Amino acid sequence: MFESTSDPVDVLTAFTDGTLEPLRFRWHGRVIRVAQVRGQWSRREGQTLLRFFAVESAEGETYELCFDPRGAKWTLVRAWTGNGGNAA
């Protein structure tokens, strides 16, 4: 099921050699481990550079995360899940 959201999420992130990589995040009470980062891109919003990540979970679900450096906030933008994003 596809779901478009603007949900704030807590993301455990690795900062290595100047790069940002999401490792896992919490959404709807679930901790979702990132098995693979499928893509990364940036979009400018005024003077701010937003960072987007397409990630895949170990269960094969796909998510789009956005990092906003203004306040170091993460948002779940989109989710493609087998259960509609509801906690099991």
HUHUVEN-V637070 format. One record per residue. RES is the residue in one letter. PSI is psi in radians with two decimals (* if undefined). OMEGA is omega in whole degrees, -180 to 180 (* if undefined). D_LAST is the distance of its C-alpha to the last C-alpha in Angstrom with 1 decimal. Layout:
res: (RES:RES)
psi: (PSI:PSI)
omega: (OMEGA:OMEGA)
d_last: (D_LAST:D_LAST)
This chain:
res: (M:F:E:S:T:S:D:P:V:D:V:L:T:A:F:T:D:G:T:L:E:P:L:R:F:R:W:H:G:R:V:I:R:V:A:Q:V:R:G:Q:W:S:R:R:E:G:Q:T:L:L:R:F:F:A:V:E:S:A:E:G:E:T:Y:E:L:C:F:D:P:R:G:A:K:W:T:L:V:R:A:W:T:G:N:G:G:N:A:A)
psi: (2.40:2.38:2.23:2.20:3.06:0.62:2.25:2.43:2.64:2.24:2.24:2.17:2.49:2.33:1.87:2.20:0.73:0.12:2.71:2.26:2.07:2.35:-0.70:2.81:2.83:2.23:2.25:0.67:-0.04:2.49:2.12:2.06:2.32:2.01:-0.60:2.44:2.03:-0.42:2.74:2.49:2.91:2.70:2.33:2.33:1.69:-2.16:-0.01:2.39:1.88:2.44:2.22:2.55:2.23:2.07:2.69:2.38:2.94:-0.43:0.00:0.14:2.60:2.44:2.64:2.07:2.59:2.26:2.16:1.95:-0.26:1.66:0.09:1.00:2.48:2.51:2.42:2.05:-0.79:2.68:2.35:1.78:2.82:-0.32:0.29:0.20:0.12:2.54:2.50:*)
omega: (177:178:175:-176:168:-175:172:179:172:-176:170:-170:173:172:-176:178:178:179:-178:179:177:-180:176:180:-180:179:-180:178:180:170:-177:179:179:178:-178:171:-176:-179:177:175:-179:175:180:175:-173:179:-175:176:178:180:-179:-180:170:-176:178:178:177:180:178:177:-177:-177:173:180:177:174:178:-176:175:-178:180:-177:173:177:171:-175:-178:177:173:-174:178:-176:177:178:180:179:-178:*)
d_last: (14.7:16.8:16.4:19.2:18.6:20.7:18.1:19.6:17.7:18.8:19.8:21.3:24.3:27.2:30.6:32.9:36.4:35.8:32.6:29.2:26.1:22.4:20.8:17.3:15.8:13.3:11.6:9.5:9.2:8.1:11.2:12.0:15.2:17.8:19.2:21.9:23.6:24.7:27.0:28.5:30.7:32.3:33.3:35.9:35.4:38.8:39.7:36.1:34.7:30.9:29.1:26.4:24.2:22.4:20.0:17.9:15.0:15.3:12.9:15.4:13.9:16.6:17.0:20.2:21.0:24.2:26.2:28.7:31.4:32.5:30.8:28.7:25.7:22.8:21.1:18.4:20.5:18.6:15.4:15.3:11.8:10.8:8.1:10.2:8.8:6.3:3.8:0.0)
